[in-house]
Amino acid sequence: MVERALELSTADGCVVLVDEHSTANLRFAGNTLTTNGVARSNRLTVISVAGQGVGMVSRAAVRPEQLADVVGAADAAARDAQPAEDARELVSGVPASPSWDEPVPPTGIGVFEEFAPALGEAFSAAESGGRRLYGFAEHTLTSTFLGTSAGLRLRHDQPTGRLELNAKSADLKRSAWAGVSTKDFTDVDVAALDAGLARRLDWAKTRVDLPAGRYETLLPPTAVADLMVYMFWSAGARDAVDGRSVFARPGGGTRVGDQLATVPVTLSSDPAAEGIACAPFVMAHASGRQSSVFDNGLPLSATDWIREGRLESLLQTRYSAELSGLPVTPAIDNLIMKGPDEGRSLDDMIASTSRGLLLTCLWYIREVDPQTLLLTGLTRDGVYLVEHGEVVGEVNNFRFNESPVDLLGRLSEVGRSQQTLAREWGDYFTRTVMPAVRVPDFNMSTVSQAS
């Protein structure tokens, strides 16, 4: 389909992407499997270039006899378009992927061969312990084929798996959540996840009501992932150059080079990172403030966004890099945060806490002020009070107001990093490695009535 579309185009240049997508899932409620299924789909995107004009047409389930109409529509749109500000020569000279013309291997229910029996055992353990498990396991495999009139023939097969577990007490008054990301479900320890949820339900048997205020707070990796992913999405160089983001320097330019964190943390991405590997080249289906269709096929490599607490890079297209005078550093589909050393486990951090809060996860996160990246949201599925190194009970939920950029400057401890799943953004960004962190004054702005 890619080769035929390129042949059909009469535009000055053409980029074609085909995404072959397959998914398998298990869903469960009340310690019982409720549904399972598999699905397949595909989408064709044709990006035509006429002079500096760009036309883009994207269609699902395109049949061979419809291909000429799709390409023709993209070519016509390009001829009618105004010049694109990000127009550049198409990327060339990248070696073809060895797997370019190999068959697409769809995922299927077989990916759960080892996981499903373990899930059944967790159901039995939960039933015996007087709790109920709810949630889903999902695995997808997306094969993306990228071909261009400049000679690129690139392919990437991306497996993505995630498990979300919610445990509830028999009376449904206590709730705890856990989630993990995985490449193939062979590394998911369901029993350990269930045991952790059972421990938190036991903590919640004691209720403590606390007022709003600033508290020393331990944030687990999943909550840190939600904050850092949103900050990453907000780190576009174009917005910073235009003075529209927290990364804009007052008076003009960007804050690249500024010290953001007193603890020398590093925030990075690496297409080859073990366990969270992702596409090693740009795949842009449309142009935006952080992406450019002209950059399709541009090689990606390990990139530090923050190095030892200092802002090192922003999300760059070739166009925005010319505006900012900084290196080209496109977005990468994973994110890794690490402290200056291995760090302690979350349990060890709890044990050294005199008095503070332990969060589980964050929910319903929304942006309040882009200039400071102030975010608001709710706590969910368990906020716990820690006293003298022990969890003594569950407290009420809160609404929080925090900027992840400001929070970086107030960290008092960074724990051990591990692969995790963001609760709020896990539908869109699954590949993260994050630490637990200690914040001496996390802002719980109001008490939430959510339960």
NUVEXSE-858629 format. One record per residue (C-alpha): x, y, z. Coordinates in nm, 3 decimals. Last residue first. Layout:
# residues N
+---------+---------+---------+
:       x :       y :       z :
+---------+---------+---------+
:       X :       Y :       Z :
...
+---------+---------+---------+
# end
This chain:
# residues 451
+---------+---------+---------+
:       x :       y :       z :
+---------+---------+---------+
:  -1.466 :   0.875 :   4.793 :
:  -1.476 :   1.224 :   4.643 :
:  -1.562 :   1.493 :   4.899 :
:  -1.234 :   1.671 :   4.831 :
:  -1.055 :   1.876 :   5.097 :
:  -0.887 :   2.185 :   4.955 :
:  -0.539 :   2.304 :   4.851 :
:  -0.333 :   1.996 :   4.931 :
:  -0.004 :   2.166 :   4.842 :
:   0.298 :   1.938 :   4.880 :
:   0.531 :   2.088 :   5.141 :
:   0.831 :   1.865 :   5.216 :
:   0.817 :   1.673 :   4.884 :
:   0.956 :   1.320 :   4.891 :
:   0.990 :   1.130 :   4.564 :
:   0.921 :   0.779 :   4.436 :
:   1.121 :   0.715 :   4.121 :
:   1.009 :   0.692 :   3.758 :
:   1.055 :   0.473 :   3.450 :
:   0.787 :   0.545 :   3.189 :
:   0.649 :   0.379 :   2.876 :
:   0.270 :   0.403 :   2.890 :
:   0.184 :   0.742 :   2.740 :
:  -0.168 :   0.781 :   2.602 :
:  -0.402 :   0.561 :   2.803 :
:  -0.161 :   0.575 :   3.098 :
:  -0.212 :   0.953 :   3.128 :
:  -0.418 :   0.965 :   3.447 :
:  -0.281 :   0.661 :   3.629 :
:   0.077 :   0.678 :   3.498 :
:   0.225 :   0.330 :   3.465 :
:   0.558 :   0.228 :   3.616 :
:   0.906 :   0.098 :   3.543 :
:   1.126 :   0.159 :   3.844 :
:   1.345 :   0.433 :   3.990 :
:   1.471 :   0.420 :   4.349 :
:   1.395 :   0.724 :   4.561 :
:   1.443 :   1.098 :   4.518 :
:   1.451 :   1.303 :   4.836 :
:   1.397 :   1.666 :   4.941 :
:   1.230 :   1.781 :   4.622 :
:   1.148 :   2.154 :   4.625 :
:   1.295 :   2.269 :   4.293 :
:   1.132 :   1.983 :   4.107 :
:   0.795 :   2.088 :   4.257 :
:   0.819 :   2.425 :   4.083 :
:   0.844 :   2.252 :   3.746 :
:   0.574 :   1.999 :   3.837 :
:   0.344 :   2.290 :   3.927 :
:   0.110 :   2.207 :   4.213 :
:  -0.250 :   2.262 :   4.321 :
:  -0.406 :   1.958 :   4.493 :
:  -0.769 :   1.861 :   4.557 :
:  -0.782 :   1.629 :   4.853 :
:  -0.914 :   1.287 :   4.954 :
:  -0.977 :   1.195 :   5.316 :
:  -0.720 :   1.008 :   5.522 :
:  -0.635 :   0.639 :   5.543 :
:  -0.467 :   0.499 :   5.850 :
:  -0.157 :   0.452 :   6.064 :
:   0.112 :   0.395 :   5.802 :
:   0.435 :   0.350 :   5.994 :
:   0.766 :   0.537 :   6.014 :
:   0.682 :   0.752 :   6.316 :
:   0.351 :   0.862 :   6.166 :
:   0.237 :   0.810 :   5.807 :
:  -0.115 :   0.912 :   5.707 :
:  -0.253 :   0.752 :   5.392 :
:  -0.416 :   0.879 :   5.074 :
:  -0.597 :   0.597 :   4.895 :
:  -0.788 :   0.534 :   4.578 :
:  -0.780 :   0.890 :   4.444 :
:  -0.614 :   1.227 :   4.490 :
:  -0.760 :   1.507 :   4.284 :
:  -0.632 :   1.753 :   4.028 :
:  -0.483 :   2.095 :   3.970 :
:  -0.183 :   2.191 :   3.763 :
:   0.026 :   2.509 :   3.760 :
:   0.248 :   2.506 :   3.453 :
:   0.384 :   2.848 :   3.560 :
:   0.301 :   3.033 :   3.236 :
:   0.057 :   2.756 :   3.137 :
:  -0.177 :   2.838 :   3.429 :
:  -0.458 :   2.607 :   3.550 :
:  -0.383 :   2.282 :   3.367 :
:  -0.601 :   1.982 :   3.450 :
:  -0.538 :   1.652 :   3.627 :
:  -0.848 :   1.438 :   3.681 :
:  -0.662 :   1.183 :   3.894 :
:  -0.349 :   1.140 :   4.102 :
:  -0.221 :   0.817 :   4.255 :
:  -0.142 :   0.642 :   4.580 :
:  -0.030 :   0.926 :   4.803 :
:   0.155 :   0.882 :   5.131 :
:   0.115 :   1.172 :   5.371 :
:   0.347 :   1.295 :   5.643 :
:   0.479 :   1.251 :   5.994 :
:   0.816 :   1.119 :   6.109 :
:   0.903 :   0.957 :   5.777 :
:   1.205 :   0.724 :   5.779 :
:   1.002 :   0.401 :   5.746 :
:   0.798 :   0.548 :   5.462 :
:   1.116 :   0.616 :   5.262 :
:   1.229 :   0.260 :   5.325 :
:   0.895 :   0.128 :   5.196 :
:   0.927 :   0.353 :   4.888 :
:   1.264 :   0.197 :   4.810 :
:   1.579 :   0.403 :   4.857 :
:   1.786 :   0.577 :   4.592 :
:   2.008 :   0.437 :   4.318 :
:   2.213 :   0.757 :   4.303 :
:   2.186 :   1.110 :   4.157 :
:   1.812 :   1.068 :   4.100 :
:   1.645 :   0.916 :   3.798 :
:   1.358 :   1.004 :   3.567 :
:   1.293 :   0.818 :   3.243 :
:   1.039 :   0.905 :   2.971 :
:   0.925 :   0.717 :   2.664 :
:   0.777 :   0.801 :   2.323 :
:   1.045 :   1.043 :   2.200 :
:   0.978 :   1.406 :   2.104 :
:   1.224 :   1.567 :   1.863 :
:   1.559 :   1.716 :   1.972 :
:   1.705 :   1.938 :   1.699 :
:   1.981 :   2.141 :   1.866 :
:   1.912 :   2.497 :   1.988 :
:   1.907 :   2.827 :   1.798 :
:   1.548 :   2.880 :   1.913 :
:   1.391 :   2.969 :   1.577 :
:   1.607 :   2.728 :   1.377 :
:   1.533 :   2.454 :   1.629 :
:   1.162 :   2.530 :   1.590 :
:   1.179 :   2.441 :   1.219 :
:   1.388 :   2.126 :   1.261 :
:   1.134 :   2.015 :   1.520 :
:   1.218 :   2.051 :   1.885 :
:   1.091 :   1.930 :   2.222 :
:   1.310 :   2.111 :   2.476 :
:   1.664 :   2.036 :   2.596 :
:   1.906 :   2.070 :   2.891 :
:   1.715 :   2.217 :   3.181 :
:   1.949 :   2.166 :   3.478 :
:   1.869 :   1.934 :   3.770 :
:   2.151 :   1.691 :   3.701 :
:   2.050 :   1.679 :   3.334 :
:   1.694 :   1.772 :   3.238 :
:   1.568 :   1.691 :   2.887 :
:   1.849 :   1.442 :   2.826 :
:   1.818 :   1.271 :   2.487 :
:   1.899 :   0.916 :   2.373 :
:   1.863 :   0.900 :   1.995 :
:   1.600 :   0.962 :   1.729 :
:   1.655 :   0.941 :   1.353 :
:   1.445 :   1.174 :   1.131 :
:   1.204 :   0.952 :   0.939 :
:   0.926 :   1.209 :   0.921 :
:   1.069 :   1.555 :   0.991 :
:   0.869 :   1.720 :   0.709 :
:   0.548 :   1.611 :   0.883 :
:   0.642 :   1.845 :   1.166 :
:   0.583 :   1.805 :   1.538 :
:   0.581 :   2.013 :   1.856 :
:   0.367 :   2.311 :   1.751 :
:   0.175 :   2.091 :   1.510 :
:   0.223 :   1.903 :   1.186 :
:   0.036 :   1.581 :   1.117 :
:   0.100 :   1.205 :   1.103 :
:   0.450 :   1.250 :   1.241 :
:   0.657 :   0.933 :   1.287 :
:   1.008 :   1.042 :   1.389 :
:   1.268 :   0.764 :   1.418 :
:   1.388 :   0.515 :   1.680 :
:   1.032 :   0.406 :   1.772 :
:   1.006 :   0.279 :   2.129 :
:   1.192 :   0.070 :   2.385 :
:   1.035 :   0.060 :   2.733 :
:   1.175 :  -0.264 :   2.875 :
:   1.537 :  -0.171 :   2.810 :
:   1.581 :   0.183 :   2.679 :
:   1.653 :   0.180 :   2.303 :
:   1.437 :   0.481 :   2.208 :
:   1.595 :   0.676 :   2.497 :
:   1.426 :   0.959 :   2.685 :
:   1.559 :   1.167 :   2.972 :
:   1.487 :   1.337 :   3.302 :
:   1.792 :   1.361 :   3.530 :
:   1.776 :   1.463 :   3.894 :
:   2.049 :   1.664 :   4.067 :
:   1.849 :   1.760 :   4.381 :
:   1.832 :   2.140 :   4.368 :
:   1.602 :   2.119 :   4.067 :
:   1.529 :   2.365 :   3.785 :
:   1.878 :   2.501 :   3.716 :
:   1.849 :   2.709 :   3.399 :
:   2.049 :   2.611 :   3.089 :
:   1.747 :   2.602 :   2.858 :
:   1.512 :   2.870 :   2.993 :
:   1.408 :   2.986 :   2.647 :
:   1.438 :   3.312 :   2.458 :
:   1.281 :   3.648 :   2.534 :
:   1.244 :   3.908 :   2.809 :
:   1.137 :   3.658 :   3.070 :
:   1.270 :   3.318 :   2.961 :
:   1.004 :   3.081 :   2.829 :
:   1.002 :   2.730 :   2.980 :
:   0.683 :   2.794 :   3.180 :
:   0.505 :   2.842 :   2.850 :
:   0.374 :   3.094 :   2.599 :
:   0.673 :   3.322 :   2.549 :
:   0.687 :   3.253 :   2.174 :
:   1.027 :   3.086 :   2.208 :
:   0.888 :   2.868 :   2.488 :
:   0.583 :   2.767 :   2.283 :
:   0.808 :   2.673 :   1.988 :
:   1.046 :   2.481 :   2.217 :
:   0.774 :   2.247 :   2.335 :
:   0.811 :   2.137 :   2.697 :
:   0.441 :   2.104 :   2.782 :
:   0.418 :   1.735 :   2.689 :
:   0.720 :   1.670 :   2.909 :
:   0.559 :   1.857 :   3.201 :
:   0.247 :   1.645 :   3.158 :
:   0.459 :   1.330 :   3.154 :
:   0.647 :   1.447 :   3.465 :
:   0.332 :   1.500 :   3.672 :
:   0.160 :   1.173 :   3.576 :
:   0.486 :   0.980 :   3.612 :
:   0.542 :   1.116 :   3.964 :
:   0.200 :   0.981 :   4.062 :
:   0.286 :   0.635 :   3.922 :
:   0.632 :   0.639 :   4.084 :
:   0.497 :   0.689 :   4.439 :
:   0.459 :   1.041 :   4.585 :
:   0.559 :   1.080 :   4.950 :
:   0.422 :   1.395 :   5.105 :
:   0.531 :   1.642 :   5.371 :
:   0.210 :   1.837 :   5.402 :
:   0.083 :   2.177 :   5.291 :
:  -0.277 :   2.245 :   5.387 :
:  -0.631 :   2.115 :   5.362 :
:  -0.775 :   1.964 :   5.677 :
:  -0.729 :   1.603 :   5.791 :
:  -0.980 :   1.326 :   5.865 :
:  -0.832 :   0.994 :   5.978 :
:  -0.998 :   0.661 :   5.897 :
:  -0.867 :   0.324 :   6.016 :
:  -0.969 :   0.026 :   5.802 :
:  -0.782 :   0.199 :   5.517 :
:  -0.447 :   0.047 :   5.616 :
:  -0.600 :  -0.298 :   5.564 :
:  -0.710 :  -0.197 :   5.214 :
:  -0.352 :  -0.085 :   5.154 :
:  -0.212 :  -0.423 :   5.253 :
:  -0.459 :  -0.603 :   5.026 :
:  -0.354 :  -0.383 :   4.733 :
:   0.011 :  -0.476 :   4.788 :
:  -0.077 :  -0.845 :   4.805 :
:  -0.274 :  -0.817 :   4.481 :
:   0.021 :  -0.654 :   4.304 :
:   0.257 :  -0.922 :   4.436 :
:   0.025 :  -1.199 :   4.316 :
:  -0.012 :  -1.040 :   3.974 :
:   0.362 :  -1.036 :   3.908 :
:   0.379 :  -0.904 :   3.550 :
:   0.707 :  -0.987 :   3.370 :
:   0.568 :  -1.222 :   3.104 :
:   0.294 :  -0.968 :   3.023 :
:   0.444 :  -0.886 :   2.675 :
:   0.588 :  -0.534 :   2.675 :
:   0.464 :  -0.428 :   3.015 :
:   0.309 :  -0.133 :   3.193 :
:   0.181 :  -0.164 :   3.548 :
:  -0.117 :  -0.038 :   3.744 :
:  -0.233 :  -0.046 :   4.103 :
:  -0.548 :   0.089 :   4.268 :
:  -0.698 :   0.075 :   4.617 :
:  -1.058 :   0.104 :   4.738 :
:  -1.246 :   0.095 :   5.068 :
:  -1.624 :   0.137 :   5.096 :
:  -1.717 :  -0.141 :   4.852 :
:  -1.871 :  -0.350 :   5.137 :
:  -1.654 :  -0.647 :   5.035 :
:  -1.346 :  -0.425 :   5.026 :
:  -1.231 :  -0.307 :   4.688 :
:  -0.924 :  -0.383 :   4.477 :
:  -0.862 :  -0.201 :   4.150 :
:  -0.614 :  -0.347 :   3.905 :
:  -0.492 :  -0.186 :   3.582 :
:  -0.268 :  -0.391 :   3.353 :
:  -0.086 :  -0.248 :   3.055 :
:   0.073 :  -0.378 :   2.738 :
:   0.233 :  -0.210 :   2.438 :
:   0.417 :  -0.380 :   2.153 :
:   0.552 :  -0.138 :   1.889 :
:   0.668 :  -0.270 :   1.551 :
:   0.860 :   0.001 :   1.361 :
:   0.914 :   0.028 :   0.986 :
:   1.116 :   0.254 :   0.761 :
:   1.144 :   0.284 :   0.384 :
:   1.282 :   0.630 :   0.308 :
:   1.355 :   0.715 :  -0.056 :
:   1.284 :   1.087 :  -0.080 :
:   0.936 :   1.003 :  -0.218 :
:   0.861 :   0.874 :   0.129 :
:   0.772 :   0.550 :   0.304 :
:   0.679 :   0.493 :   0.667 :
:   0.530 :   0.162 :   0.783 :
:   0.395 :   0.148 :   1.138 :
:   0.327 :  -0.186 :   1.306 :
:   0.112 :  -0.146 :   1.617 :
:   0.085 :  -0.431 :   1.864 :
:  -0.160 :  -0.395 :   2.150 :
:  -0.205 :  -0.571 :   2.482 :
:  -0.474 :  -0.497 :   2.736 :
:  -0.541 :  -0.623 :   3.087 :
:  -0.848 :  -0.497 :   3.268 :
:  -0.986 :  -0.402 :   3.607 :
:  -1.178 :  -0.514 :   3.911 :
:  -1.072 :  -0.726 :   4.206 :
:  -1.292 :  -0.794 :   4.507 :
:  -1.193 :  -0.830 :   4.871 :
:  -1.278 :  -1.070 :   5.151 :
:  -0.939 :  -1.236 :   5.179 :
:  -1.055 :  -1.572 :   5.045 :
:  -1.210 :  -1.401 :   4.744 :
:  -0.892 :  -1.201 :   4.686 :
:  -0.678 :  -1.516 :   4.697 :
:  -0.909 :  -1.692 :   4.452 :
:  -0.911 :  -1.395 :   4.212 :
:  -0.532 :  -1.373 :   4.240 :
:  -0.509 :  -1.740 :   4.139 :
:  -0.721 :  -1.664 :   3.831 :
:  -0.491 :  -1.373 :   3.746 :
:  -0.192 :  -1.607 :   3.765 :
:  -0.368 :  -1.845 :   3.525 :
:  -0.430 :  -1.552 :   3.283 :
:  -0.074 :  -1.412 :   3.293 :
:   0.111 :  -1.712 :   3.156 :
:  -0.093 :  -1.752 :   2.835 :
:  -0.197 :  -1.384 :   2.823 :
:  -0.013 :  -1.313 :   2.495 :
:  -0.209 :  -1.606 :   2.349 :
:  -0.518 :  -1.384 :   2.339 :
:  -0.378 :  -1.224 :   2.026 :
:  -0.113 :  -0.989 :   1.887 :
:  -0.076 :  -0.948 :   1.515 :
:   0.254 :  -1.034 :   1.339 :
:   0.277 :  -0.811 :   1.027 :
:   0.450 :  -0.995 :   0.743 :
:   0.804 :  -0.889 :   0.642 :
:   0.843 :  -0.617 :   0.380 :
:   1.031 :  -0.353 :   0.580 :
:   1.193 :  -0.588 :   0.831 :
:   1.549 :  -0.480 :   0.745 :
:   1.447 :  -0.114 :   0.794 :
:   1.583 :   0.103 :   0.513 :
:   1.892 :   0.313 :   0.578 :
:   1.827 :   0.687 :   0.641 :
:   1.964 :   0.901 :   0.358 :
:   1.668 :   1.131 :   0.321 :
:   1.447 :   1.359 :   0.529 :
:   1.208 :   1.569 :   0.323 :
:   1.335 :   1.916 :   0.243 :
:   1.177 :   2.172 :   0.474 :
:   0.838 :   2.338 :   0.515 :
:   0.772 :   2.436 :   0.878 :
:   0.592 :   2.761 :   0.787 :
:   0.366 :   2.576 :   0.545 :
:   0.287 :   2.770 :   0.226 :
:  -0.091 :   2.807 :   0.173 :
:  -0.271 :   2.497 :   0.054 :
:  -0.455 :   2.443 :  -0.277 :
:  -0.182 :   2.232 :  -0.439 :
:  -0.141 :   2.031 :  -0.118 :
:  -0.516 :   1.964 :  -0.092 :
:  -0.519 :   1.835 :  -0.451 :
:  -0.232 :   1.594 :  -0.380 :
:  -0.402 :   1.468 :  -0.063 :
:  -0.732 :   1.412 :  -0.247 :
:  -0.555 :   1.230 :  -0.529 :
:  -0.381 :   1.001 :  -0.280 :
:  -0.712 :   0.910 :  -0.118 :
:  -0.889 :   0.863 :  -0.451 :
:  -0.608 :   0.644 :  -0.587 :
:  -0.622 :   0.419 :  -0.279 :
:  -0.993 :   0.344 :  -0.294 :
:  -0.960 :   0.039 :  -0.526 :
:  -0.704 :  -0.114 :  -0.289 :
:  -0.940 :  -0.086 :   0.011 :
:  -0.875 :   0.173 :   0.282 :
:  -0.965 :   0.047 :   0.629 :
:  -0.919 :   0.383 :   0.804 :
:  -0.850 :   0.710 :   0.622 :
:  -0.606 :   0.997 :   0.663 :
:  -0.563 :   1.281 :   0.414 :
:  -0.294 :   1.546 :   0.440 :
:  -0.212 :   1.831 :   0.204 :
:   0.098 :   2.045 :   0.239 :
:   0.200 :   2.360 :   0.053 :
:   0.566 :   2.458 :   0.025 :
:   0.594 :   2.361 :  -0.342 :
:   0.334 :   2.086 :  -0.359 :
:   0.381 :   1.836 :  -0.073 :
:   0.151 :   1.540 :  -0.016 :
:   0.092 :   1.364 :   0.315 :
:  -0.097 :   1.034 :   0.284 :
:  -0.213 :   0.860 :   0.602 :
:  -0.350 :   0.505 :   0.586 :
:  -0.509 :   0.344 :   0.890 :
:  -0.543 :  -0.019 :   0.995 :
:  -0.760 :  -0.223 :   1.229 :
:  -0.759 :  -0.550 :   1.417 :
:  -0.957 :  -0.670 :   1.718 :
:  -0.934 :  -0.933 :   1.990 :
:  -1.164 :  -1.014 :   2.277 :
:  -1.224 :  -1.092 :   2.638 :
:  -1.516 :  -1.022 :   2.867 :
:  -1.632 :  -1.068 :   3.227 :
:  -1.357 :  -1.256 :   3.409 :
:  -1.469 :  -1.285 :   3.770 :
:  -1.315 :  -1.160 :   4.095 :
:  -1.584 :  -0.889 :   4.127 :
:  -1.506 :  -0.745 :   3.784 :
:  -1.284 :  -0.854 :   3.497 :
:  -1.173 :  -0.746 :   3.152 :
:  -0.926 :  -0.928 :   2.926 :
:  -0.789 :  -0.767 :   2.611 :
:  -0.623 :  -0.830 :   2.276 :
:  -0.529 :  -0.562 :   2.025 :
:  -0.410 :  -0.531 :   1.667 :
:  -0.303 :  -0.220 :   1.475 :
:  -0.149 :  -0.186 :   1.129 :
:  -0.048 :   0.179 :   1.083 :
:   0.033 :   0.290 :   0.728 :
:   0.231 :   0.609 :   0.673 :
:   0.292 :   0.774 :   0.336 :
:   0.502 :   1.083 :   0.271 :
:   0.496 :   1.252 :  -0.070 :
:   0.690 :   1.514 :  -0.258 :
:   0.642 :   1.734 :  -0.564 :
:   0.288 :   1.599 :  -0.602 :
:   0.181 :   1.347 :  -0.869 :
:   0.115 :   1.068 :  -0.616 :
:   0.016 :   0.728 :  -0.756 :
:   0.360 :   0.568 :  -0.725 :
:   0.391 :   0.676 :  -0.362 :
:   0.049 :   0.527 :  -0.289 :
:   0.150 :   0.197 :  -0.453 :
:   0.467 :   0.168 :  -0.246 :
:   0.285 :   0.240 :   0.082 :
:   0.000 :   0.000 :   0.000 :
+---------+---------+---------+
# end
